[in-house]
Amino acid sequence: MRYGRIPITALGIVAASLALTGCGDDGTWDTPRTPTISLTVAAGCPTTVTRPRDVANTDPGDSTLLPAGSMPDAALICAYSGPLNPSDEHLAKTLNADEAQRIADALLHVSLARPRGTVSCPDDSGAFAIFAFSYPHHPDVSLWWNTTGCQSIDNGRIGASQIASPSFSDFQNTFEAVAGLPDGPRLPRAP
C-alpha cells in the first residue's frame, strides 16, 4: 500500500470549509456597536443616554434574543429620541410578568435571518429604546431597539432586522398592544 501526503494547501481548504460550516444566517450577522450600556429592571431607566450605541449582557442566553428556557417576571422599557429630533422628555414604563412574557414570546419568534436585498429605509431620526427583562434564575437581559429607519433589535451579540420580516412586524404589533407607548410616564428632564 502506498500512502500519499496530503498537501498543506488541501488541509487548509478542508480546515477553512469546516470553519465556515458554523457560519450562517443564525443571527450572528449583527455587529455590536460601542460604547455599550447594561440595564436592569431594578435600576430603572437612565435619565439620558448620550454615548452608548448598544447593549452588553453578562449572559444574554443561547442563540436567541432572550433566554429561551425561561420567561421574565418583569420588564423595563426606556425610549429615547434621536439626535435628529432631540427631546429632554423620554418614555419609561415597567411591565408586569404577563406583559413582559407577551413581549418576550414575540421576541423569541422574531426571525434572526440576515437581511437581504436592496431596500429603501424610512427616515431615521436615531430614536431608540432599551429593554431590560428580569428573570427568576437568570441575570437581567438588555436589548437595544433602533426604532426608526430600517429597524433592528439586538442583545449585543445577535440581532434581528425589520427588513422583509413578518415576525418583526408581529413583535411590533405585540409591543404596541402591550406597552401602550407613547402614553407612558415621562422620565425626569435631563439636567
N, C-alpha and C positions, 0 to 999 in steps of 0.2 A: 504494500500500500504506500501510496505517496501522499504526504500531507503538504499542501502548499501554504505559503504565508499569505495572510490577508493583508493587502496593502493598507498603510496607515490612512490614506485618504478614504478607503472604503469604511474603515472603522469610524472615521469622522462623520461620514454620511449617515451611518447607522445611528451613531450617538445623537446627531442633530435631529434625525427623524423621530427618535424616541423622546427627545426633549420637547419637540413640537407636538407630540401626541397629547400632552397635557394642556396645550393651548387650545382655546376655542371660544365660543360665544357664551361663556358661563358667567358673564357679569364682570370679569376681571378687566374689561376694556376701560373702565373708569380710571381716570388719572387724578389722584388726590391732589388738592391744592394746599398751599401753605400761606400763612400760618393757620393753625387749627385751633379749635375750641372743643371742650368736652362739657356737656351739660348733664345735670342730674335733676330729677323731678324735685327733690327736696331743696335744692339750692335756688330754684326759680330762674326766671329769665334775667340775663344781664340787661341793664338799662340801655347800654349801647354796645354795638359790635362793629367796630371800625376797621380792625385789621384782619381778623380771621376770614378765611375764604372756604373753609371746610371743617369737618369734624374729625376727631380722633377718639377711638374707643379702646379700652384695655382688652376687651373681649367682645367684638361685635357679633360673634356667633359663627355659624357654619358658612355655607355658600349662599346665604340668603341675606336680605337687607336687615332682618331681625332674627333672633334665635327662633328656629322653627319648632322646637320641642316644648316651648313654654309660652304662656300667654301673660302679658303685662298686667299689673294690678293698678297702674295709673300711667298717665302721660302728661307731658307739658308741651305746649306749642308756643313758640316765640316767633312772631312775624315782624320783619323789618323792611322798611322802604329802601330803595336802592339809591345810588349816588345820582342817577338821572332824575329822580323825583324825591329828593331828601325830605324827611319829616322827623321831628322830635318825638312824635307820638307813634308808638309801636304797640302791637297787639300781643296780649299774653292770655293764655287760657289753660287751666288744668282740667284734665279729663278723668272721670272715674274709671273703674275697672271695665265696665261694659263698653263705654265709649272708646277707651284705649284698645280693647280687644277687637272691636269692629274695624278700627283703622289699621291695627297690626295685621289682622286677617287679610284686609285688602292689599296691604304692602307685601305680604308673603306670596300673593298671587300675581304681583307685577312681574312682567317679563324682564329678564336681565339680558336679553339678546342685544348684541351690538347694533346700534342704529346704522342703517344702510341707505344708500341713495342720496340724491340731491334734494334738499328741502329749502323752503323759504320760511324763515322763522318770523313770528310776530315781533313787535317792538320789545326790547329787553331793557327794562329800567334798572336792572340789577337787584330787584327786590328778592328777598329770600326768607325762608322760615327754617327754624331749627327745632327739631323734635327731641324730646327725651322720653324714653319708655323705661319704667321701673318694673323689675321682676322680683318675685319672692326669693328665687335661688340663683340669680344671675346678676352681674353688675348692670347698672343702667346702660342703655344703648342710645347714642345720639345719631340723628340723621340730619343731613343738610339738603334742603329742597330749594332749587333755583325756580322761583315761582313765576317768572316772566320769560319771554323769548322762547327758545326751544327748551322746555323744562326738563330737568333731571333731578333725581334724588339719589343720595348715596350715604353710606355709613363710614366713609373714609377709606374703604377698601374695595367695595364693589358698588356698582350703581345701576340705575335704570333710566331709560330715556323715554320721553313722551312721544318721540318721533315714531309714527306708524305703530303705536302700541295701544290697542283697545283696553288692555289690562291697566295701563297707566290712567286712562280715562275713567275706568271703574274705580280706581283708588281716589281720583279727584272727586268723583261724584259722592263716594262714601265720606270723604273728608268734609265736603260741603254740607252733607246731611247731618253729620255727627258733630263737627266742631262749631258750626254756626258763625264762623268769622265772615265778615269783618265786624260783627257786632259785639265782639268780646271786650273784656275790660282792658283799659289802656295801661301801659307801663308808665311810670313817672317820667316826666320830661327829663332829658339829659341836662346836666349842669352846664 
